[in-house]
Structure formats: structure tokens, C-alpha cells
């Protein structure tokens, strides 16, 4: 979140785009891990 705000403040487009891409990937990894944990608990 801090880097996103820094990119917005400094108007650095490549930083904003990079943070969005990394954020989407991170959410995907966490979601996959959550689904694996739910399967193990069944």
C-alpha cells in the first residue's frame, strides 16, 4: 500500500502498474492457499 501511495504522490506510472500487478498475483497466491487449507480440513 505504501508503494502505491508513493507512486501516486510521485506520479510514477511504472511503479503504480508494477504494484497493481504484484498485488493481483499476491491475492491469487493467498486465495489458492486458502482453498488448499479448506480441502485439508474436510
C-alpha positions in Angstrom: 0.0 0.0 0.0 2.8 2.4 0.8 4.5 1.9 -2.6 1.2 2.5 -4.3 0.7 5.8 -2.5 4.3 6.7 -3.2 3.7 6.1 -6.9 0.6 8.2 -6.9 2.3 11.0 -5.0 5.3 11.0 -7.3 3.2 10.4 -10.4 5.4 7.4 -11.3 3.2 5.3 -13.7 5.6 2.3 -13.9 5.6 1.9 -10.1 1.8 2.1 -9.9 1.4 -0.5 -12.7 4.0 -2.8 -11.0 2.3 -2.6 -7.7 -1.1 -3.4 -9.2 0.4 -6.5 -11.0 2.2 -7.7 -7.9 -0.9 -7.1 -5.8 -3.1 -9.2 -8.1 -0.6 -12.0 -8.0 -0.3 -11.9 -4.2 -4.1 -12.1 -3.9 -4.1 -15.1 -6.2 -1.5 -16.9 -4.2 -3.3 -16.3 -0.9 -6.6 -17.4 -2.4 -5.0 -20.6 -3.7 -3.5 -21.3 -0.2 -6.9 -20.7 1.4 -8.6 -23.2 -0.9 -5.8 -25.8 -0.1 -6.4 -25.3 3.6 -10.2 -25.7 3.2 -9.7 -29.0 1.3 -7.3 -30.4 4.0 -9.9 -29.6 6.7 -12.7 -31.6 5.1 
